[in-house]
Amino acid sequence: MARRCEICGKGTMSGNVVTRKGQAKKKGGVGQHIGVTTKRVFRPNIITVKTMIGGTPTTVKVCARCLRAGKIQKVV
């Protein structure tokens, strides 16, 4: 199963870790120098929730934003 919200389709995204060395100019330094950039992964906050879909209890993977927005109702 993929890390993806079944309501909005939010999934994992990739980006960079940017290391910066040196003191900023406004703090009295000569400026920041960018070092090595390495890849990283941004993962969504996916929660497995039981909900009623079509009158039957179903388990779905939903992101926290959709759950807070009330797009899906949690069944206890």
C-alpha positions in Angstrom: 0.0 0.0 0.0 1.3 3.4 -0.9 1.7 6.3 1.5 -1.2 8.3 -0.1 -4.4 9.9 1.2 -7.4 8.3 -0.3 -9.4 11.6 -0.1 -7.1 14.3 -1.5 -4.3 12.2 -3.0 -1.5 13.7 -0.9 1.7 11.5 -1.1 5.4 11.5 -0.5 7.5 14.3 -2.0 11.2 14.6 -2.4 13.4 17.6 -1.7 16.9 18.5 -0.6 18.7 18.9 2.7 20.8 22.1 2.2 23.7 22.5 4.7 24.8 26.1 5.2 28.1 27.1 6.7 29.3 30.4 8.0 27.7 33.3 9.8 25.0 35.4 8.1 26.0 38.9 6.8 23.4 40.7 9.0 25.0 39.0 12.0 28.4 40.3 11.2 29.8 37.4 9.1 30.9 37.1 5.4 27.8 35.3 4.4 26.5 31.8 4.3 28.1 29.3 2.0 26.0 26.3 0.7 27.7 23.0 1.3 26.6 19.6 0.1 22.9 19.1 -0.8 21.5 15.6 -0.2 18.1 14.2 -1.1 15.4 13.7 1.5 11.8 12.6 1.7 8.8 14.6 3.0 6.2 12.1 4.1 2.5 13.0 4.8 0.8 12.4 8.1 -1.3 9.4 7.1 -3.7 7.9 9.6 -5.6 4.6 9.1 -9.3 5.3 10.1 -12.4 3.2 10.2 -15.3 5.0 8.5 -18.8 4.3 7.1 -18.8 4.3 3.3 -22.1 3.2 1.7 -23.4 1.9 5.0 -20.5 -0.5 5.6 -17.5 0.1 7.9 -14.4 0.5 5.8 -10.7 1.2 6.7 -9.2 4.0 4.7 -5.9 5.9 4.8 -6.5 9.6 5.3 -4.1 12.5 5.9 -4.5 14.5 9.1 -5.6 17.6 7.2 -8.6 15.8 5.6 -9.5 14.3 9.0 -9.4 17.7 10.7 -11.4 19.4 7.9 -14.2 16.9 8.5 -14.0 15.4 5.0 -14.4 12.0 6.6 -16.1 10.9 9.9 -14.3 8.5 12.2 -16.3 5.5 13.5 -15.5 4.2 17.0 
